[in-house]
Amino acid sequence: MKRLLPILLATCAPLFAVERPNILLIFTDDHCEQALSAYDPSRITTPNMDRIANGGMRFNRAYVTNSICGPSRAVILTGKYSHLNGFVRNGNTFNGEQQTFPKLLQKAGYSTAMLGKWHLGSTPTGFDHYEVLLGQGPYYNPPMKFRQEDGTPATRKHTGYTTDIIIDLTLEWLKEKRDKDKPFMLMTQHKAPHRNWQPGPKYLNWLDDKTIPEPATMWDDYEGRTSAAREQSMTIRKHLNTNDLKLNQPRGLNPEQTAKWNAAYAAKNAAFEKAKPTMSEKEIIKWKYQRYVKDYLRCVKSVDDGIGEILDYLDESGLAKNTIVIYSSDQGWYLGEHGWFDKRWMYEESLKTPLLVRWPGVTKPGSVNNDIVSNLDYAETFLAAAGVTVPGDMQGRSLVPVLKGETPKDWRKVFYYHYYEFPGAHSVARHYGVTNGEHKLINFYQKEEEWELFDLKKDPNELKSVYGDSSYADIQASMKRELERLRKELKVPAVDPTRPPRPRKQNNNNKNKKPKEKKAS
């Protein structure tokens, strides 16, 4: 019997592996609900992203803890807020020695891989295989860092459109490179649709004959809020540059790519330059919006096509029936709402991120969820789905019961947010706050404290703060109590440790006086 035991265990090992679900996270950079037809069909159709929603669950209130690229990725890996995982703003370097869910899954017998955009500064850890962009990475012909057989990193350059290359690497790993005796966890992460929104060859002229509707708040004047909304630098009116608007030819294209690019943009640009002297400022802003939003949507369209290729392979190979497919992004984005592009704010468009989950046999197809969930919960969800114990120091909660349609009675009702990157790109003031989905309290603490309170039912576009309004006194007090409770519960430092010290105020009456000499001791 002792001799038979190893044989029996070896025989059972693959069967046990099949029982544990494969996990595929498909992740984009800066994709918003407004550009995903499962949420909003007014601008674009995304049939393959919609396949995930139709086959599983669409989450309507998936909030991020810190609406910016690198920090969001660090939160997903660790299941911890930025102040605990150490990555609070872009430009930090992720500490790969800390606990992450890929390491825990790897230890539990999963084959793990990271492909595409990493954007955390360090070399990926916890992955049997990786091939990642260097920094942001370009839209065309990207150099990528990969893990060699001996475990050391090396770099190679690819030729082609980056979105397509990431899809090809994904299919190659699924078909050829993974350990097929193990369940897998694969993170496929796209650059698109990050700034500066360079479309792939297939979609360079798509939407040329269309006019994309402007959002209702496109011409926002920022009255009714704090100075923070006025002092940002992310307006379509002033802050899109000539590279964003494709008035310059991109660098790094090969001759064939250059020819296709010029064929698509040269005539359109010439027509704009000819008309510009006679255009009003408002007409120029409208033109900028159309150029910007169409290029953004073109980038999304290529991602959607690639997702279709992956889903088709899962179906054809039989992997689909035991693979959890998650589609999400690092945060939301502004497609002209409030006259903006970019993210960072606790306002709805950037606080919310798309989240679609398909889990055959577990999640009801076509279901919709309105609970407050977060990227803070992804790590815990992946671990729980794999049957791995969730560490007690993670700060989110597993979505497994939610995906089964059994949301726990004690599920979160209030959510905490914190943004740190100032000074920095787009000049969005540091702020933190809480929301329960009906009201939102924000503290902009960059200079002197400025507060905003929004009634999201009456004012879903967040155009007028009711902070200080006596009719909201009870709600304001309640939200402040929740803010303090969550800051304590989540171990948020009382003083932002990354905040530069405020300069001391000079006394102008004494500025010409000589300093007193110290007496000799």
N, C-alpha and C positions, 0 to 999 in steps of 0.2 A: 504493500500500500504506500509506503514511503517513497518508493521509486515512481509510483504512478502520480503522486501529488504534483510534482513540478510539471508533468505533461498536462494534467488536468488544468492547472492554473494557466499554463501557456495557451491552452485551447480556449479557456474562458475569457482571457484578457481582451481579445478583439470584440467579443460579445458585450463585455462590460463597457468598452469604449463606445460602441454603437448606442448604448442606452443613454449615455450622456450627450446632450445636444451640442452640435457645432455652433459656434457664435461668429457671425459676420457683422462687423460694424462698418457701414459705408458712411463716410464723413466728408463734408465739404467745408469750405472756408467762406464765411460771410453770406450764407444763403438764408434768405428770409421766407417767412410763410407767404408773403405777397407774391412770390415767384415760384409757387408750387401749387399746382391746380387742385390737389386734394384739399387745400385750404382756401385758395382763391383762384378761380379760373379766368379772371378778367384780363390777365396779361399774357399767360402762357399755358400750354398744356404739357404736363410732364407724365405721360402715360406709364412709365416704368416706376417712377417713385409712387405713383398712384396704385400700382400693382401691390406694393408693400402695404399701403393703407387699406386697400380693398381686401387683402388677404389677412389682415390683422387689425391693429388698433392705431388710431390717430389720437395723439394727445394735443389738446387745445391750450393747455397752460403748462408748457415745459419751460421753466425759467432757468437762466444761467446765474451763477454766483458772482461773475465778474465778466462783463461783456467785452472781451477782447481775446485775440487768437491764442497766444501762448498760455496765459493763465487758464483759459477754459480747458485746454488739452491736459494741463497738469492736474486740474480738478478731476477730470475723467479718469486719469491713470491712478490717482491716489484715493479718491473718495473723500477728499478733505478740501476745505476752503483755502484760498490763496495764502492767508496769514500763517497757516500750518504747513502747507507743502513747500513754502519758500519761493514760489513763483508768482509774484504779484503783478508784474507788468512785462510787456514785451521788452526784450533785451536782457532779462535775467537768464541764468543758466539753470536748467532743471537738474536737481541732485538725483542722479540715477541710482544711487545706493539705497535710497529709501524704499519702503514697501510700496508695491504697485500691484494692481490686479493681474497683469500679465505674468509677473513672477509667481504669484500664488497659483494661477492656472497651470503654468509650466511645471511647477512642483507637483501639482496634482495629476500630471500625466497628459496635459494638453500640448499639442503642437501649436506654437504661437508665431505669428508673423506681423510685421508692420511694413506697409508699402505706401509710398507717396509723401505727403507733407508731414513732417515731424515738428519743425519750428520750435524746438525747445533748447537749442544750443549744444546740448550734450549728445553723446552717442547713445542710441537706444539700448536699453537693458531689459531683460526679461523676454527676449524674443529669440527663437531658434533661427529666424531669418528676418532680415530687414533690407530694404532698399529705399532710401529716403532722399528727398530734395535737400539741397544745401541752402539753409536759411529759407527765405520765401520761395526761391526757385523761380525760373522764368516760365512763360507760357509755351515757349518753343525750345526744342533741343536742350533739355536739361542735363547737367551733370548730376549724378546721384551717388550717394555713399551706400555701400552694401557690405554685408557681412560675408567674409570669406569662410571657407571650410574650416580653417584653423581658428575662427572666431575673431580675427582681427579685421578692422575696417579697411576698405579700399574705395577708390572712386572711378566711375566710368561715365562717359557721356553718351546720351541717347540722341537719336535724330527723330524728330516728329513733334506732334502736338502733345503737350504734357498730359492732358486728360486721357488721351488715347493710350499713351505709354503706361500710365498707372493702371488702366484697365487690362492691358496686355500682360503686365507683370502679375496682376491679380489672377488672371486665368491660368497663366503659366504655373504659378505656385499651387493653385488648386488642382491642376491636372497632373503636374509632374514633380513638384518639389516638396510637398508636404509629406509627413509620415502618415501613411494611410492606415496604419494600425492604431492610430490615436485619434481622438476627437480634436478638432481644431478651433482656434480662436484667431481670426484674421481681422486686422484693422486696415481698411483701404481708405486712404485719406487724400482728398484732392486739394490742389491749389485753388481751382475755380470754385466760385466766381469772385475771387479776391481782386482788388484793384491791381492793375489798370485794365482789367476786363478785355483781354485780347481773345477774340473768337477763333475757333478752329477753322480750317479751310472749308469745311462743309457748310458752315453757317455764316460766312462773311457777308452775304447779301440777304440773308433771311431777315424778314421784317422791313425791308426797304420800302415796301408798298403799304405799310401800316402806320397808323398813328397810335401810340400807346397813351391811354388816358392818364391825365395828371391826377395825383392824389388830392383829396379834399383840402389838405393842409399845406399844399405846395407853397402858398404865398403867405405863410405864417409871419406875423410881425413881432412875435415873442413877447407881446404885452401879457400881463397877468401872471408872470412867473418871475423867478429870481434873475439876477444879472447873469447867471451861468448860461442860460439859454441864449442870451444875446452875445456873449463874449467868446463863443466857440469859433472854430475856423474850419467848417465842413460844409459850407453852402455850395449849392450848384451855381449860384449866381457869381460867387467870387473865387472859389477855391479849387475847382476842377482845372487841371493844367493842360497844356497842349498835348502831352503824352496820353492823359486820360481821354481826351477828346479825339485822339487818333489824327491830329493835325500834323504830327511827326511820324515818320516811318519807324517802326520798332527796330531796335538793334538785335543782332544775333540770329537773324533769319538767313537761311541759305538762298541761293538764287531762285529756286523753284518757289519757295515760300514767299519771297519778295515779290515775284511776278504776280502771284495770286492776290497778295495783299494790295498791291498798287492797283490792280485791276478792279478791286472792290472799293477802295477808298479815294483814289486820286480824283475821279470825276465828281464825287460827292463833296470832297473838300474844296475843289475849285468852284463849285456852284455856291458854296457857303461864303468863300472869300469874295466872290463877285457881288453877292447880295448884301454882305455885312455892312458896307457904308450907309446903306439906306434903311437898315433895320433898327427898330427901337430897342432899348435895353430889355424890355419884356420879351420881345421877339427873339433876341439872342439867348435869353435864359431858356425860353421854350425850346430853341434849337439844341442847346446844350443838354437839356433834359432828355430829349428824344435820342440824341447820340449816345448819351450815357446809359440810359435804361435799355436800349436795344442791344448794346454790346454786352451788358450784364446778362440779359436774357439769352443771348446767343451762347454765352459760356455755360449757362445752366443747361441748355439744350444738349450740349455735348456730353455733360455728365449723365443726363437722363438716358441718352442712348447707351452709354457704357454700362449703366445699371441694368438695362435690358439684356445686354450680353451676359452679364453675370447671372441674372435670374434665369435666363434660358439654360445656361450650363448647369445650374443647380437642378433644374427640372429634368434635363436630359440625362444627367448622371445619377439621378435618384437621391442626391444629397438634400434636396429641398425639404423632404418630409421630416428630416431630423436636424434642420439648421434654423436657428433663430437669426433673422435678418433685421438689423436695426438701421434706419436711415436718420441722420441728424446732422447738425452743423454746430460750429463753435459758438455761435450766438446769432441773433437776428441782424437786421440791416435796414438802412433807410433808402427806399427807392423814391426819393423826392419828398417824403413826408416831412413836414416842417421846413421844407426847402433844402433838406440835407442829403448827403451820402455818408457812409461810415456807420459806426456803432457806438459803444462805450456807455451810453446813458442807461439809467434805470427806467426810462420811459418804455412803453410797451413794445414798440417796434424792435428795439435792440435787446430788451430783457427776455423776450420770448424767442425760442428757437424751434425749428421743426423737429418733431419726433414721431417717427412711424416705426412700429414693431410688428413683425409677422412671426408667429410661433405656431406652426401647424399642430393641431391637436390640443393646444393649450389656450390660445387666444382666439376669441370669436371673430371670424372674418367680418370686416366692415364695421367694427365697433369703434365708438368714440368716447374719450375720457376727458373729464373736466377737472380732475383733481390737480392740485399743485404738485408737480413733479419737477425734477431738476437734473442737470448734468452731474450733480453731486451724487445721484442715485445710480449712475450707470455701472460703476465698479461693483457695488454691492449686488446689483441685479445679475451681472455676468457670473459672479461667484456663486450666488444662490442657485442660479439655473444649472450650474455645473455640479452642484452638491458640495461645494467647498464652504467651509465655515467663514463667515464674514467677520473680520477682525473688529474688536470692540472700539478701536480708536478711529474707525471710519465714521464720517459724520452724516452720510446719507442713509437711505433705506432701500432695501430691495423692492423692485417693482413687480416681482414675481406674483404676489397675490393680486395686485392691481391688474396685471395682464390676464389673470384667471377670472377677472370680473368680481373680485372679492376684496375690495379696498378695506383695509383695517379701520375700525371705528376711531382709532387714535391717530389717523393719518394727519400730516401737518395741515394746518389751516392758515398759517402765516409764514412768510418766506423772507429771509434776510439777504441783502445784496450789498456789495462793496466794490467800488472802483477806485484805483490808486494812481493811475498814470497821469500825473501833472507835476511839473511841466512835462509836456510830451506832445506828440502829434495831435493836431486838431483842438488843442487847448480846452479840453473838457475838464472842468473842475472836479477834484476828488469829492466823492460823495458816498454815503451809505444810506440804507433805508429798509423799510419793510412794506410788504403788500399782502393783503388777504384776497386779492382778486376783485374786491369791491372798492377798497380804498387803498391809497398808497401814500406813505410818508417818506420824504427824502430830506436828508440833511447835507447841504453843500458846505463843507467845513474848510475849504481851501483858504479862504481869507477870514473874514468874520463869518460866523455861522449864519446861513440863510436856509430857511425851511420852505418846503412845498408840501401841500396836502391835496390830493386829487380824489374826487368822487367819480370813480370809473364808470359807474352806471349812467350818471347824468352827463359826464364829460369824458367819453371814451378816448378822445383825441388829446386829452391832457393839455388843454389850452388855457385853463384858468385855475390857479391854485386857490384853495379855500382855507389855507392856513391862516389862523387868526380870526376867522369868521366865527362869531359867537354861536351861530346855529350848528356849528360842527365842533363845539368845545368838548363834548363828551367823546366823540370819535377821535379827536386829536389826542386827548389825554390817554385814551385806550391804546391807540397806536404807539404812542411814546412808551407806554408800559411794555408793550410787546417788543418794541425795539430794544429796550434795556434787557428784557428777559432773554432774548435771543443772543444779544452780544455776550451776555454772561454765559449762557449755555454753550455757545460755540467757541468760547475762549478767545474772543476778539480783544486784542490789547486796548487798554483804555486810551492810549495815545498811539497814533499811527507811527510805527517805528521807521517807516520809509519817508516820512514827511520832512522836507528841509526846514530848518528852524526859521521862524519869522524874523525879519530884520528888526533891530531895535529902533524905536522912533527917536529921532534926534530932537532935542530941545532947541528950536531956532533962536530963542533969546540968548542962549549961551554958546552958539556955534563959533563965535569969534574969540571966546575967552580961552586963555591958555590953561592947560590942566594944572592943577595944584601939584607942587613938588612934594614928594613924600618926605617926611621927617626921618632923619637918620635914627635907626633903632639903637 
